[in-house]
Amino acid sequence: MKVPEKIYLMVIFVSIGIFLLLRIYHILNVDLYITDTYLIDGNIPELREKVSTLRLVMVGDALYHDGVYKDGYNDGKYSFLKQLEMIKPIIQSYDLAYYNQESILGGEEIGLSTYPRFNSPYEVGDAFVDAGFNLVSTANNHTLDRGREAIFHSYQYWSKQSGVLMSGSCDSVTCQKTIPVGEKNGIRYAFLSYTTTTNGINVPKGEEYLVNVYSDERVLEDISKVKDTVDIILVAMHWGSEYHNEPIEEQVRIAHFLASSGVDIVIGNHPHVIEPIEKIGNTYVFYSFGNFISAQTGIDQLVGLMAGLTITKKERGGEKTIEIGNLETNLTYTSYNRQFRDFKVYLFDKIDASILNQKDEVVSKKKKIVESFGVPMVWYT
């Protein structure tokens, strides 16, 4: 029996329509489940990899003795921009820049003070922010020097600084329970800060939020709040023994505990001199950066460590990997005259004998200390 021409054409059109619908569905289905891909000879190639990078630089203590803050006083106001002008270009070339604000920024209104109970002007913070620092640790042995009022003033000051994360001291329980988290270049990071000592000053009962005092339990609790929501965890540790070039047993124990707990980078301070860098598994541990700026005397207290790392996040489909490496190191030097004026921080690769006549000897000594754990690094001294 002959099929009518109209029916024949209808079957052809319906078949073509079904084929086109199936084809469209297939294309849409691929688009829904495969991102950033294309078809080659009908095959779906390997997913493209998305790579994000973040560069971090770290330095040591900003310890503003009276000589340092008086050096910044002129015509009735404070400014410390000149002290950091030589270091500013390198700091601003990084995405994240860390330092330890050892002397609390309580401001002039409660009276500035020096050793042994420090209080510094807000303009110190202004200079560091201007230089590009955006990670600030405030948990240290001098946090409680001027009591809760100075800590409240410091917290209020840092809370107003756009793009800056401060960690280590708080004005409330709620604040202390909220972990500082930032994001840059597509990489999320948590920033925690603790001290093992408060110079014998007891934290007021019920006001433990004033300063983060270290304990294993406290760290585990804080890490548990953020470990599933960030890519890396940074922990600033104020620990160890002053003027020792090697970590003490307590530092080593805590370092291994932090590494086993999921911390990626441990940033150490307190000894006022440089200590080694160690790598525990995938965790970088900087035992002490030494002083960044202070009025202390002696070459060991005037030379600090600067270190940079590159953090790389690779994403492919639903998988993510984090790599930390490209360790770069340099030394810093705080120069001032016999009247404790003209304070300025220099990078070692920018100074000559007119600034520091035993430069080569110092570099050799510091390299030996920093490299004593055998961690590969590139020097720029």
VOPAGU-2260 file (C-alpha; in pm, 1 decimal, decimal comma):
REM VOPAGU-2260
SITE   aa  ch    i         X         Y         Z
SITE  MET   A    0       0,0       0,0       0,0
SITE  LYS   A    1     140,9     337,7    -103,0
SITE  VAL   A    2     204,9     582,1     184,7
SITE  PRO   A    3      39,4     919,6     118,5
SITE  GLU   A    4     293,1    1189,0      40,7
SITE  LYS   A    5     165,9    1415,8     319,6
SITE  ILE   A    6     214,6    1143,4     581,5
SITE  TYR   A    7     560,5    1065,5     443,6
SITE  LEU   A    8     667,3    1427,7     469,9
SITE  MET   A    9     517,9    1454,8     818,0
SITE  VAL   A   10     722,2    1153,6     935,8
SITE  ILE   A   11    1038,7    1308,9     793,4
SITE  PHE   A   12     972,8    1645,5     963,3
SITE  VAL   A   13     889,5    1478,5    1296,0
SITE  SER   A   14    1209,0    1271,1    1277,6
SITE  ILE   A   15    1417,2    1578,3    1202,6
SITE  GLY   A   16    1245,9    1761,5    1488,6
SITE  ILE   A   17    1317,6    1482,2    1734,6
SITE  PHE   A   18    1682,0    1468,3    1619,9
SITE  LEU   A   19    1720,9    1843,5    1666,5
SITE  LEU   A   20    1557,6    1834,5    2010,4
SITE  LEU   A   21    1786,7    1550,3    2120,2
SITE  ARG   A   22    2086,7    1738,6    1986,3
SITE  ILE   A   23    1987,5    2058,2    2167,5
SITE  TYR   A   24    1931,2    1860,1    2488,6
SITE  HIS   A   25    2273,8    1700,7    2453,7
SITE  ILE   A   26    2441,6    2038,5    2406,5
SITE  LEU   A   27    2255,9    2192,4    2700,4
SITE  ASN   A   28    2335,0    1890,4    2913,3
SITE  VAL   A   29    2704,0    1924,9    2835,8
SITE  ASP   A   30    2690,4    2296,6    2918,9
SITE  LEU   A   31    2519,7    2224,9    3247,6
SITE  TYR   A   32    2780,4    1981,0    3369,7
SITE  ILE   A   33    3097,9    2074,4    3186,4
SITE  THR   A   34    3230,4    2428,7    3225,5
SITE  ASP   A   35    3496,1    2592,9    3013,2
SITE  THR   A   36    3515,4    2296,2    2773,4
SITE  TYR   A   37    3455,6    2231,1    2408,0
SITE  LEU   A   38    3400,6    1918,4    2196,3
SITE  ILE   A   39    3675,0    1765,6    1985,4
SITE  ASP   A   40    3558,5    1491,8    1743,3
SITE  GLY   A   41    3257,0    1433,7    1964,7
SITE  ASN   A   42    3470,5    1377,5    2279,5
SITE  ILE   A   43    3472,2    1591,8    2591,9
SITE  PRO   A   44    3834,0    1690,1    2673,5
SITE  GLU   A   45    3979,3    1721,8    3023,1
SITE  LEU   A   46    3836,2    2010,4    3226,0
SITE  ARG   A   47    4034,9    2331,3    3212,6
SITE  GLU   A   48    4219,9    2427,5    3529,9
SITE  LYS   A   49    4155,4    2756,2    3706,4
SITE  VAL   A   50    4463,8    2894,1    3883,6
SITE  SER   A   51    4456,4    3171,2    4149,4
SITE  THR   A   52    4765,2    3314,1    4320,0
SITE  LEU   A   53    4826,3    3526,8    4627,2
SITE  ARG   A   54    5161,1    3671,6    4735,9
SITE  LEU   A   55    5227,5    3719,2    5108,9
SITE  VAL   A   56    5510,7    3911,7    5274,7
SITE  MET   A   57    5589,2    3906,3    5647,6
SITE  VAL   A   58    5809,8    4112,4    5880,9
SITE  GLY   A   59    5862,1    4139,9    6256,2
SITE  ASP   A   60    5787,5    4368,5    6548,5
SITE  ALA   A   61    5693,4    4735,3    6543,0
SITE  LEU   A   62    5810,6    4831,4    6891,4
SITE  TYR   A   63    5771,9    5206,0    6935,7
SITE  HIS   A   64    6000,4    5317,0    7215,0
SITE  ASP   A   65    5986,3    5688,9    7298,1
SITE  GLY   A   66    6281,9    5758,0    7070,8
SITE  VAL   A   67    6093,1    5615,9    6773,4
SITE  TYR   A   68    5766,2    5800,2    6831,1
SITE  LYS   A   69    5934,5    6127,8    6927,4
SITE  ASP   A   70    6122,4    6105,5    6598,7
SITE  GLY   A   71    5786,4    6132,8    6420,6
SITE  TYR   A   72    5670,2    6443,9    6606,5
SITE  ASN   A   73    5683,9    6773,8    6420,0
SITE  ASP   A   74    5477,1    7096,0    6432,8
SITE  GLY   A   75    5235,6    6954,6    6687,7
SITE  LYS   A   76    5152,3    6629,5    6509,5
SITE  TYR   A   77    5288,8    6281,6    6445,8
SITE  SER   A   78    5383,2    6125,1    6113,8
SITE  PHE   A   79    5592,5    5812,3    6060,7
SITE  LEU   A   80    5575,3    5789,4    5683,1
SITE  LYS   A   81    5945,6    5873,8    5639,2
SITE  GLN   A   82    6047,4    5585,0    5864,5
SITE  LEU   A   83    5896,2    5336,7    5618,2
SITE  GLU   A   84    5949,4    5513,4    5286,0
SITE  MET   A   85    6239,4    5288,2    5179,7
SITE  ILE   A   86    6043,3    4971,4    5252,9
SITE  LYS   A   87    5709,8    5082,9    5106,9
SITE  PRO   A   88    5764,7    4986,2    4739,8
SITE  ILE   A   89    5845,8    4623,5    4818,2
SITE  ILE   A   90    5556,8    4587,7    5064,9
SITE  GLN   A   91    5308,7    4728,6    4814,6
SITE  SER   A   92    5420,6    4477,8    4551,2
SITE  TYR   A   93    5257,6    4197,4    4755,0
SITE  ASP   A   94    4887,5    4114,0    4796,0
SITE  LEU   A   95    4906,8    4052,4    5171,3
SITE  ALA   A   96    5156,9    4206,3    5412,1
SITE  TYR   A   97    5191,0    4110,3    5779,9
SITE  TYR   A   98    5353,5    4278,3    6077,6
SITE  ASN   A   99    5327,8    4258,8    6457,6
SITE  GLN   A  100    5214,9    4580,8    6628,1
SITE  GLU   A  101    5395,2    4512,8    6954,3
SITE  SER   A  102    5323,6    4844,8    7124,6
SITE  ILE   A  103    4948,3    4898,0    7153,7
SITE  LEU   A  104    4794,0    5187,6    6960,8
SITE  GLY   A  105    4601,8    5344,6    7248,2
SITE  GLY   A  106    4645,9    5700,0    7119,5
SITE  GLU   A  107    4764,0    6026,4    7269,8
SITE  GLU   A  108    4448,0    6078,9    7473,7
SITE  ILE   A  109    4556,5    5827,4    7738,7
SITE  GLY   A  110    4920,7    5936,9    7731,8
SITE  LEU   A  111    5198,0    5790,2    7521,3
SITE  SER   A  112    5449,2    5567,7    7698,5
SITE  THR   A  113    5758,7    5358,7    7641,4
SITE  TYR   A  114    5926,0    5054,9    7800,7
SITE  PRO   A  115    5817,8    4873,7    8010,3
SITE  ARG   A  116    5449,9    4971,6    7956,3
SITE  PHE   A  117    5405,5    5083,8    7597,2
SITE  ASN   A  118    5137,9    5299,0    7435,6
SITE  SER   A  119    5178,5    5442,2    7085,4
SITE  PRO   A  120    5002,3    5704,2    6870,0
SITE  TYR   A  121    4747,4    5603,1    6605,8
SITE  GLU   A  122    4970,2    5758,0    6339,5
SITE  VAL   A  123    5198,0    5453,8    6368,2
SITE  GLY   A  124    4916,7    5248,5    6222,0
SITE  ASP   A  125    4857,0    5512,8    5955,9
SITE  ALA   A  126    5216,1    5475,8    5835,6
SITE  PHE   A  127    5199,9    5097,1    5820,5
SITE  VAL   A  128    4868,9    5097,3    5634,7
SITE  ASP   A  129    5008,7    5357,7    5394,8
SITE  ALA   A  130    5309,3    5131,7    5333,8
SITE  GLY   A  131    5077,1    4847,2    5234,1
SITE  PHE   A  132    5047,2    4633,3    5547,9
SITE  ASN   A  133    4704,0    4470,6    5575,4
SITE  LEU   A  134    4751,1    4188,2    5829,6
SITE  VAL   A  135    4818,1    4314,4    6182,3
SITE  SER   A  136    4880,4    4102,6    6490,9
SITE  THR   A  137    4804,2    4259,4    6830,3
SITE  ALA   A  138    4838,0    3959,1    7064,3
SITE  ASN   A  139    5170,4    3990,6    7244,4
SITE  ASN   A  140    5332,3    4030,5    7583,1
SITE  HIS   A  141    5263,6    4408,0    7580,2
SITE  THR   A  142    4894,8    4398,2    7481,8
SITE  LEU   A  143    4782,6    4450,9    7841,6
SITE  ASP   A  144    5044,9    4717,2    7921,4
SITE  ARG   A  145    4791,0    5001,7    7944,4
SITE  GLY   A  146    4479,7    4804,2    8028,5
SITE  ARG   A  147    4139,7    4770,5    7863,8
SITE  GLU   A  148    4114,9    5136,8    7761,9
SITE  ALA   A  149    4417,0    5114,2    7532,7
SITE  ILE   A  150    4292,1    4784,7    7388,5
SITE  PHE   A  151    3948,9    4935,4    7318,6
SITE  HIS   A  152    4111,4    5233,7    7147,1
SITE  SER   A  153    4332,5    5003,2    6942,4
SITE  TYR   A  154    4036,6    4788,4    6839,1
SITE  GLN   A  155    3835,0    5094,1    6735,7
SITE  TYR   A  156    4127,4    5226,3    6533,4
SITE  TRP   A  157    4187,0    4902,8    6341,8
SITE  SER   A  158    3815,1    4850,6    6281,9
SITE  LYS   A  159    3812,5    5171,1    6076,5
SITE  GLN   A  160    4097,3    5064,0    5845,4
SITE  SER   A  161    3951,3    4946,6    5515,6
SITE  GLY   A  162    4102,7    4629,5    5374,4
SITE  VAL   A  163    4300,5    4552,0    5691,1
SITE  LEU   A  164    4255,8    4243,6    5912,1
SITE  MET   A  165    4361,3    4280,5    6275,6
SITE  SER   A  166    4376,2    3975,9    6500,9
SITE  GLY   A  167    4480,0    3919,1    6860,5
SITE  SER   A  168    4277,3    4154,5    7080,6
SITE  CYS   A  169    3909,3    4244,5    7104,8
SITE  ASP   A  170    3650,8    4462,2    7274,4
SITE  SER   A  171    3389,2    4192,9    7338,5
SITE  VAL   A  172    3318,5    3820,3    7362,0
SITE  THR   A  173    3136,3    3834,8    7028,7
SITE  CYS   A  174    3441,1    3988,3    6863,4
SITE  GLN   A  175    3674,0    3722,5    7002,1
SITE  LYS   A  176    3449,4    3441,4    6879,1
SITE  THR   A  177    3445,6    3586,9    6527,0
SITE  ILE   A  178    3747,3    3466,5    6332,6
SITE  PRO   A  179    3899,2    3729,4    6098,7
SITE  VAL   A  180    3858,5    3604,0    5741,1
SITE  GLY   A  181    3955,8    3779,4    5419,9
SITE  GLU   A  182    3956,1    3707,0    5048,5
SITE  LYS   A  183    4184,9    3829,2    4772,8
SITE  ASN   A  184    4248,8    3709,0    4419,5
SITE  GLY   A  185    3989,0    3438,0    4471,8
SITE  ILE   A  186    4168,5    3289,7    4775,5
SITE  ARG   A  187    4003,9    3293,9    5119,8
SITE  TYR   A  188    4226,0    3308,7    5427,2
SITE  ALA   A  189    4172,4    3300,0    5804,0
SITE  PHE   A  190    4405,6    3501,8    6025,5
SITE  LEU   A  191    4451,9    3405,4    6392,5
SITE  SER   A  192    4685,1    3552,6    6653,3
SITE  TYR   A  193    4787,5    3433,8    7000,6
SITE  THR   A  194    5043,7    3506,6    7271,5
SITE  THR   A  195    5191,4    3267,5    7526,5
SITE  THR   A  196    5282,0    3547,8    7769,5
SITE  THR   A  197    5141,7    3874,1    7905,4
SITE  ASN   A  198    5447,7    3978,0    8109,2
SITE  GLY   A  199    5286,0    3860,9    8429,3
SITE  ILE   A  200    4983,5    4089,3    8390,2
SITE  ASN   A  201    4671,7    3885,3    8459,9
SITE  VAL   A  202    4390,7    3899,9    8207,6
SITE  PRO   A  203    4085,7    4037,1    8395,8
SITE  LYS   A  204    3842,7    3757,5    8479,1
SITE  GLY   A  205    3547,2    3764,1    8244,2
SITE  GLU   A  206    3739,0    3980,7    7996,7
SITE  GLU   A  207    3949,6    3713,6    7831,4
SITE  TYR   A  208    3857,1    3868,7    7498,3
SITE  LEU   A  209    4104,5    4152,3    7563,2
SITE  VAL   A  210    4392,3    3937,7    7434,8
SITE  ASN   A  211    4411,3    3592,3    7276,3
SITE  VAL   A  212    4616,9    3383,3    7518,0
SITE  TYR   A  213    4734,0    3060,1    7356,9
SITE  SER   A  214    4606,5    2714,3    7447,1
SITE  ASP   A  215    4579,7    2401,5    7232,6
SITE  GLU   A  216    4208,5    2381,5    7303,3
SITE  ARG   A  217    4149,1    2743,1    7205,9
SITE  VAL   A  218    4328,4    2698,5    6874,6
SITE  LEU   A  219    4136,3    2382,5    6785,9
SITE  GLU   A  220    3807,4    2556,0    6863,4
SITE  ASP   A  221    3897,5    2855,7    6645,8
SITE  ILE   A  222    4023,7    2643,8    6357,4
SITE  SER   A  223    3707,3    2431,7    6361,4
SITE  LYS   A  224    3501,4    2744,6    6288,5
SITE  VAL   A  225    3677,1    2822,5    5961,2
SITE  LYS   A  226    3862,5    2518,4    5828,2
SITE  ASP   A  227    3581,7    2420,1    5589,0
SITE  THR   A  228    3523,0    2772,6    5457,2
SITE  VAL   A  229    3874,8    2900,4    5380,1
SITE  ASP   A  230    4162,7    2796,9    5157,3
SITE  ILE   A  231    4448,7    2868,7    5400,5
SITE  ILE   A  232    4492,4    2936,9    5772,4
SITE  LEU   A  233    4756,7    3180,2    5902,8
SITE  VAL   A  234    4848,5    3183,0    6271,3
SITE  ALA   A  235    5063,6    3454,3    6431,9
SITE  MET   A  236    5239,7    3326,1    6744,4
SITE  HIS   A  237    5402,3    3542,0    7012,1
SITE  TRP   A  238    5622,1    3283,6    7183,9
SITE  GLY   A  239    5969,7    3172,5    7276,9
SITE  SER   A  240    6251,5    3329,1    7474,0
SITE  GLU   A  241    6383,4    3679,9    7415,6
SITE  TYR   A  242    6721,9    3718,5    7242,5
SITE  HIS   A  243    6754,2    3346,8    7158,7
SITE  ASN   A  244    6846,3    3259,9    6800,2
SITE  GLU   A  245    6705,5    2907,2    6829,1
SITE  PRO   A  246    6347,0    2804,9    6910,2
SITE  ILE   A  247    6291,0    2667,8    7256,9
SITE  GLU   A  248    6108,9    2341,2    7327,8
SITE  GLU   A  249    5773,1    2516,2    7376,4
SITE  GLN   A  250    5789,2    2675,6    7030,0
SITE  VAL   A  251    5875,1    2347,4    6861,6
SITE  ARG   A  252    5591,5    2164,3    7036,8
SITE  ILE   A  253    5335,4    2429,6    6946,1
SITE  ALA   A  254    5463,8    2445,8    6588,3
SITE  HIS   A  255    5411,3    2071,2    6541,8
SITE  PHE   A  256    5068,8    2091,7    6704,6
SITE  LEU   A  257    4960,3    2374,8    6473,6
SITE  ALA   A  258    5090,8    2190,1    6169,2
SITE  SER   A  259    4898,0    1876,3    6264,7
SITE  SER   A  260    4584,9    2086,8    6320,3
SITE  GLY   A  261    4565,3    2222,3    5967,1
SITE  VAL   A  262    4753,1    2551,8    5997,0
SITE  ASP   A  263    4934,7    2641,5    5674,8
SITE  ILE   A  264    5166,6    2924,0    5786,4
SITE  VAL   A  265    5292,1    2999,4    6138,9
SITE  ILE   A  266    5429,5    3353,2    6184,7
SITE  GLY   A  267    5644,8    3381,9    6496,1
SITE  ASN   A  268    5760,4    3682,3    6700,1
SITE  HIS   A  269    5873,1    3785,1    7051,1
SITE  PRO   A  270    6245,2    3696,7    7074,4
SITE  HIS   A  271    6342,5    4034,8    6912,5
SITE  VAL   A  272    6605,8    3848,1    6710,6
SITE  ILE   A  273    6585,9    3626,3    6404,4
SITE  GLU   A  274    6523,4    3252,7    6442,3
SITE  PRO   A  275    6509,7    2974,6    6178,7
SITE  ILE   A  276    6245,2    2880,4    5924,8
SITE  GLU   A  277    6119,6    2521,5    5937,0
SITE  LYS   A  278    5883,0    2324,5    5715,9
SITE  ILE   A  279    5673,7    2065,7    5900,6
SITE  GLY   A  280    5494,4    1860,1    5637,5
SITE  ASN   A  281    5335,3    2127,5    5419,6
SITE  THR   A  282    5334,3    2389,9    5695,9
SITE  TYR   A  283    5582,0    2678,4    5691,0
SITE  VAL   A  284    5697,1    2782,7    6039,4
SITE  PHE   A  285    5878,3    3114,1    6087,4
SITE  TYR   A  286    5999,0    3091,6    6446,4
SITE  SER   A  287    6090,4    3461,1    6478,6
SITE  PHE   A  288    6120,4    3753,7    6239,9
SITE  GLY   A  289    6300,2    3967,1    6497,5
SITE  ASN   A  290    6241,8    4342,7    6518,3
SITE  PHE   A  291    6119,7    4540,8    6220,1
SITE  ILE   A  292    6152,4    4881,1    6386,8
SITE  SER   A  293    6253,4    4967,5    6742,8
SITE  ALA   A  294    6503,6    5171,3    6942,5
SITE  GLN   A  295    6676,3    4866,3    7082,9
SITE  THR   A  296    7054,7    4857,8    7061,6
SITE  GLY   A  297    7284,9    4592,6    6919,4
SITE  ILE   A  298    7303,6    4467,9    6562,3
SITE  ASP   A  299    7102,4    4151,2    6634,6
SITE  GLN   A  300    6807,3    4360,1    6757,7
SITE  LEU   A  301    6828,3    4605,3    6464,8
SITE  VAL   A  302    6829,1    4339,0    6191,6
SITE  GLY   A  303    6501,7    4166,0    6109,4
SITE  LEU   A  304    6384,2    3903,1    5864,4
SITE  MET   A  305    6150,8    3968,6    5571,3
SITE  ALA   A  306    5999,5    3665,7    5397,5
SITE  GLY   A  307    5759,8    3618,5    5108,9
SITE  LEU   A  308    5551,8    3321,0    4994,8
SITE  THR   A  309    5330,3    3250,6    4695,5
SITE  ILE   A  310    4998,2    3076,7    4763,3
SITE  THR   A  311    4846,6    2901,0    4461,4
SITE  LYS   A  312    4495,1    2757,3    4437,1
SITE  LYS   A  313    4419,7    2517,8    4151,7
SITE  GLU   A  314    4060,7    2421,2    4071,7
SITE  ARG   A  315    3947,7    2157,3    3824,6
SITE  GLY   A  316    3581,7    2059,7    3828,3
SITE  GLY   A  317    3495,5    2004,4    4192,7
SITE  GLU   A  318    3854,7    1942,5    4301,5
SITE  LYS   A  319    4079,0    2200,9    4470,5
SITE  THR   A  320    4446,4    2195,5    4564,9
SITE  ILE   A  321    4650,7    2453,6    4755,9
SITE  GLU   A  322    5024,2    2495,0    4706,7
SITE  ILE   A  323    5249,5    2723,4    4912,8
SITE  GLY   A  324    5605,1    2788,9    4803,8
SITE  ASN   A  325    5850,9    3019,1    4627,5
SITE  LEU   A  326    6003,3    3122,6    4959,4
SITE  GLU   A  327    6188,3    3453,6    4922,3
SITE  THR   A  328    6393,0    3606,4    5203,1
SITE  ASN   A  329    6565,4    3933,8    5276,9
SITE  LEU   A  330    6690,6    4122,4    5580,5
SITE  THR   A  331    6580,8    4460,4    5715,5
SITE  TYR   A  332    6784,3    4708,8    5914,2
SITE  THR   A  333    6665,0    4990,1    6141,5
SITE  SER   A  334    6896,7    5290,4    6124,8
SITE  TYR   A  335    6899,7    5586,6    6365,4
SITE  ASN   A  336    7153,0    5840,4    6490,1
SITE  ARG   A  337    7314,2    5888,8    6831,5
SITE  GLN   A  338    7037,1    6125,1    6938,7
SITE  PHE   A  339    6778,8    5851,0    6867,0
SITE  ARG   A  340    6640,7    6039,7    6567,8
SITE  ASP   A  341    6614,7    5982,6    6193,2
SITE  PHE   A  342    6473,8    5632,5    6225,4
SITE  LYS   A  343    6446,9    5451,3    5893,8
SITE  VAL   A  344    6398,8    5089,9    5786,9
SITE  TYR   A  345    6612,2    4964,1    5496,8
SITE  LEU   A  346    6623,3    4645,3    5294,4
SITE  PHE   A  347    6968,2    4487,0    5299,9
SITE  ASP   A  348    6995,4    4480,4    4923,2
SITE  LYS   A  349    6954,4    4861,3    4927,7
SITE  ILE   A  350    7220,0    4951,1    5184,7
SITE  ASP   A  351    7597,2    4994,4    5169,3
SITE  ALA   A  352    7883,9    5047,0    5413,4
SITE  SER   A  353    7777,5    5406,9    5481,4
SITE  ILE   A  354    7467,1    5270,8    5653,4
SITE  LEU   A  355    7602,1    4942,1    5789,5
SITE  ASN   A  356    7974,7    4877,5    5757,7
SITE  GLN   A  357    7964,2    4509,4    5859,8
SITE  LYS   A  358    7687,4    4418,9    5616,0
SITE  ASP   A  359    7851,0    4108,4    5463,8
SITE  GLU   A  360    7936,4    3964,3    5803,8
SITE  VAL   A  361    7579,6    4017,7    5927,0
SITE  VAL   A  362    7429,8    3858,5    5615,0
SITE  SER   A  363    7646,1    3549,3    5653,6
SITE  LYS   A  364    7551,6    3509,9    6020,3
SITE  LYS   A  365    7178,5    3558,4    5966,1
SITE  LYS   A  366    7163,6    3325,5    5667,5
SITE  LYS   A  367    7320,7    3050,8    5874,7
SITE  ILE   A  368    7052,0    3094,9    6141,3
SITE  VAL   A  369    6755,1    3118,9    5904,1
SITE  GLU   A  370    6863,9    2820,1    5692,3
SITE  SER   A  371    6956,7    2591,2    5981,9
SITE  PHE   A  372    6652,7    2363,9    5924,2
SITE  GLY   A  373    6741,3    2319,5    5557,3
SITE  VAL   A  374    6435,7    2486,4    5402,4
SITE  PRO   A  375    6506,9    2596,9    5041,0
SITE  MET   A  376    6476,4    2971,6    4981,6
SITE  VAL   A  377    6592,9    3252,0    4755,0
SITE  TRP   A  378    6782,1    3541,2    4919,5
SITE  TYR   A  379    6771,2    3904,5    4805,7
SITE  THR   A  380    7039,2    4050,5    5034,1
